[in-house]
Amino acid sequence: MLEVSDQLVEFLLGENVFTSVMDDRLSPVVSSVDEVYPFANYIVRDQAGQSKDGDMYSLTLLFYFEQNSYRKCAEFLDQMKPIVKENYDWLNSEIEFVESDQSFVGVINFNKI
């Protein structure tokens, strides 16, 4: 699991589309309470035995954008989609609304076999 995490971080931090918006604000699972928008988190889940080729990993990217930034969030998801699809098995994406601070979260789910 650690190897997949390291590969994902290296991949994302090597992509100009990602770093031009998020810089290096990328953390596993959760970020600091005082993290500056926009920022990203990732989650890796081991799906052992799901493939005859070996272990499969389910990954989720979460992109956090401040209040009134729906359009920025949607544009960023649109830019990230082809990059993720080129390197991983794309599943889906969506935008969620966080009522407590009126922010938006772009979510991308994909697999690595």
C-alpha positions in Angstrom: 0.0 0.0 0.0 2.8 2.4 0.8 4.4 1.8 -2.6 1.1 2.7 -4.3 0.8 5.8 -2.2 4.3 6.9 -3.0 3.7 6.3 -6.8 0.5 8.4 -6.6 2.2 11.3 -4.9 5.1 11.2 -7.3 2.7 11.1 -10.2 0.5 14.0 -9.0 3.4 16.2 -8.0 4.9 15.6 -11.4 1.8 16.9 -13.2 1.8 20.6 -14.0 -2.0 20.6 -14.1 -2.1 19.4 -10.5 0.7 21.6 -9.1 -0.4 24.8 -10.9 -3.5 24.7 -8.7 -2.6 22.6 -5.6 1.1 23.4 -5.5 2.4 20.6 -3.1 -0.7 20.7 -0.8 -1.3 16.9 -1.0 -1.8 14.8 2.1 -2.9 11.2 2.8 -6.5 10.8 4.1 -6.9 14.2 5.9 -5.2 17.6 6.0 -4.5 20.0 8.8 -7.4 22.1 10.0 -5.6 25.3 9.0 -4.7 24.1 5.4 -5.0 26.8 2.8 -7.4 26.3 -0.1 -7.2 24.7 -2.5 -5.7 21.5 -1.2 -5.9 17.7 -1.9 -6.1 14.4 0.0 -5.8 10.9 -1.3 -7.0 7.6 0.1 -5.7 4.1 -1.0 -7.6 0.9 -0.3 -6.2 -2.5 -0.9 -8.6 -4.8 -2.8 -6.5 -8.0 -2.6 -7.4 -10.8 -4.9 -9.8 -8.8 -7.1 -7.7 -9.5 -10.2 -6.0 -12.5 -11.6 -3.0 -10.3 -12.4 -2.5 -9.5 -8.7 -3.7 -7.1 -6.1 -5.9 -4.2 -7.0 -5.9 -0.8 -5.3 -8.9 1.5 -5.1 -7.9 5.2 -4.9 -9.8 8.3 -4.2 -8.6 11.9 -4.8 -10.3 14.7 -2.9 -9.8 18.3 -4.1 -11.0 21.0 -1.7 -12.0 24.4 -2.9 -13.1 27.4 -0.9 -16.6 28.9 -0.7 -18.1 30.1 -4.1 -15.6 28.0 -6.1 -17.9 25.5 -7.7 -16.7 26.5 -11.2 -13.0 26.3 -10.2 -13.6 22.8 -8.8 -15.5 21.6 -11.9 -12.8 23.0 -14.2 -10.1 21.3 -12.2 -11.9 17.9 -12.3 -12.3 18.3 -16.1 -8.5 19.0 -16.4 -7.5 16.1 -14.1 -9.8 13.5 -15.8 -7.7 12.8 -18.9 -4.5 12.7 -16.8 -5.9 10.1 -14.4 -7.5 8.1 -17.2 -4.2 7.9 -19.0 -2.5 6.3 -16.0 -5.2 4.5 -14.0 -8.5 2.7 -14.4 -11.0 5.5 -14.2 -14.3 4.9 -12.2 -16.1 8.2 -11.7 -16.0 11.8 -10.4 -18.4 14.1 -8.6 -18.5 17.4 -6.7 -19.8 17.5 -3.2 -20.8 20.5 -1.1 -19.6 20.9 2.5 -22.4 22.7 4.3 -20.4 23.7 7.4 -18.1 26.1 5.5 -19.8 26.3 2.1 -16.8 24.8 0.3 -16.7 22.3 -2.5 -14.9 19.0 -2.8 -14.1 17.4 -6.2 -13.9 13.6 -5.9 -12.2 11.2 -8.4 -12.3 7.5 -7.9 -10.1 5.1 -9.8 -8.3 1.8 -9.6 -4.7 0.6 -10.0 -4.1 -3.0 -10.9 
